[in-house]
């Protein structure tokens, strides 16, 4: 089995020592990735984007990999500023304030008129808006409640390409076909787990994430559009590394680390569900090429059906399926 120029359209690489420790986990098997900007402080200026990209390229070393950079959305961004930074970024990421890791500087309230100058300029410059779509409501309802905000934004800014990030609910899936300018990323872990896997027995801290895993019917809706390679969905791992001590602790950090095993487990999942290799290729690559209009560097990943024992950790970060056997291995990476 081979995959051509796979892309991860939602990735956390962190910074500093963590960046140096885990960047190659993605860069080895992916041709590129949309890089999240929620550092401390968040990436919100041209200079910060350029400097962060330089640190990423240093961390990935000789791997063939393009980091598609993003800015942390601020309503104060005007057209002049966006024109000046456009060539350095692929998208801008909007976080509701305080809703996830390092998002305290995000948007409070979604007043269309307050957002109009920045979002209008983004639409005119063809800069996609990526959104972490959750309210501050009851944790299981937060994403479903946010769909009405997606609808408001999609209607108010019909020329703005809006990416619903890491969707987890059937309501988000349904919204895809209602609005021409709505697209979505789906993670590996949300295709596999429900809340029962996280907290149905002993708490599984390395499966705790935001948005939290939902119900079986939500997982089924995600699986359907991923397996059929719906033209408006893309793979985005939301691989979010935290040191072991931050996960196995009171106040467990939210995030699932899947970067080193994502393609192997996706291959196993698509085979198990009798989905075609063409659909897997579209889900992990072709749809993203078209939606984002990117041309990633050439890379071919050869996978083979040979069991692989997932390490207990990668430089102190515990991956999904740690110490377990998965069915597929990476046989070769051709550049």
C-alpha positions, 0 to 999 in steps of 0.5 A: 500500500502506498500513499502519495504526499500525505498531509496533516491539516491540523498539527501541534508542534509546540516549541522549544524542547518539545518541538525538537523532540517531536517534530520529526514524528510528523515530518518523517511520514507527512509532506506537510501540515497546517501548524497551530499557532497557540504557543505562549504567547500566540503567533500573531505577527509576521515576525513571529510566523517567520521565526516559528517556521525557522525553528520548525525547519531546524527541528525537522532537519533533513526531512522533506516537509512543508509547515503551512503556517497560521496566525492566531486570529485577532479581530483587529487584523486589517487588510493592510496587515493581512496583505503584508503577511499573506505570503507567509501563512496558509490560514488563520486560526480562530479560538473561542477564548479559554476553550482549549490549550493556550487559547486565553487570547481568543474571541469572546462572543461572536458579534458579526459586525465586530468580526466583519473587517478582518473576515471580509479582508480574509475573504478578499485575500483568499485566506481560509479561517480555521475554527475551533468550534466549541461554546462554553456550554455543557462539555458534550454539547459544546460543538453541537451548540457551535454549529449555529455560529458556523452557520452565522459566519458561513452566511455572513461571509459566503466567500470566506473558506471556513474550516471546522476543525477536528469535528466530533458530532453528527451535527457538524457533519450535517452542516458540511452539505448545507453551506458551500463554504464550510469544510472540516478536518477529522482526527484519527482518534475521533474516528476510533473512540467514544467517551466510553473509551476515555472514561467508561472504566478507568480514566484513560488520560492519554485519550483525553482531548478537546473536543472531547470524544462523543457518542457512538452515533457521532463517531459513525457519522464521522466514519461515514464521511471519512471512509467515503472521502467526502470532498469537503473533509480532510485528515487533521490529526490534532496530534497534541503532545504533552509530557507524560507528567502533564497527562498522568496528573490531576488536571490532565492536559487535553491532547492525544499524540498520534503523529508517529502512528497516524498513517499506519492506523488509518490504513488499518481502519480503512482496510477493516471498513472495506474502504478503497485505497483511493478514498484513503489517498483522498482523505489524507492528501488529495482533498487538502490539496484542492481545498487549500490550493497547496502543492506539497513536496513529493513524498511516497509512503510505502506501508506494509501489513506487518505488526508494529509494537508502538513504543511506550513513549517518544522522547517522553510523550506517550502516544495513542496505543502505547505498548500495543500492536498495530497491524501496519508498519512503515516499510519505506519513505521515498522522497 
